[in-house]
Amino acid sequence: MKESDSLSLLQARELMSFAVAARHLNFARAAREIGCTPSVLSRRIAALEARVGGPLFMRSTRRVALTAL
């Protein structure tokens, strides 16, 4: 596998994680659907946020909401 292929796979996982989290507006439920832990999902979302240059979700203790970004 080429380095660009593995990068594309990572980006695809980040985008899929974002889409599922956006649908559920709950990281725990989204993680369950994807088959990972909420911590892994959160890291994927954080990586995507770093890539786009801003927060995609407003986070609180029990909720997440989409931002305008």
MOVEN-V534918 format. One record per backbone hydrogen bond with DSSP energy under -0.5 kcal/mol. NH is the residue of the N-H (numbers start at 1). CO is the residue of the C=O. Records with the same first field share a line. If there is no record, write none. Layout:
# MOVEN-V534918
NH=CO, CO
This chain:
# MOVEN-V534918
6=2
7=3
8=4
9=5
10=6
11=7
12=8
13=9
14=10
15=11
16=12
17=13
18=14
19=15
20=16
21=17
22=18
23=19
24=20
25=21
26=21
30=26
31=27
32=28
33=29
34=30
35=31
36=31
41=37
42=38
43=39
44=40
45=41
46=42
47=43
48=44
49=45
50=46
51=47
52=48
53=49
54=49
58=65
59=57
60=63
64=25
65=58
67=56
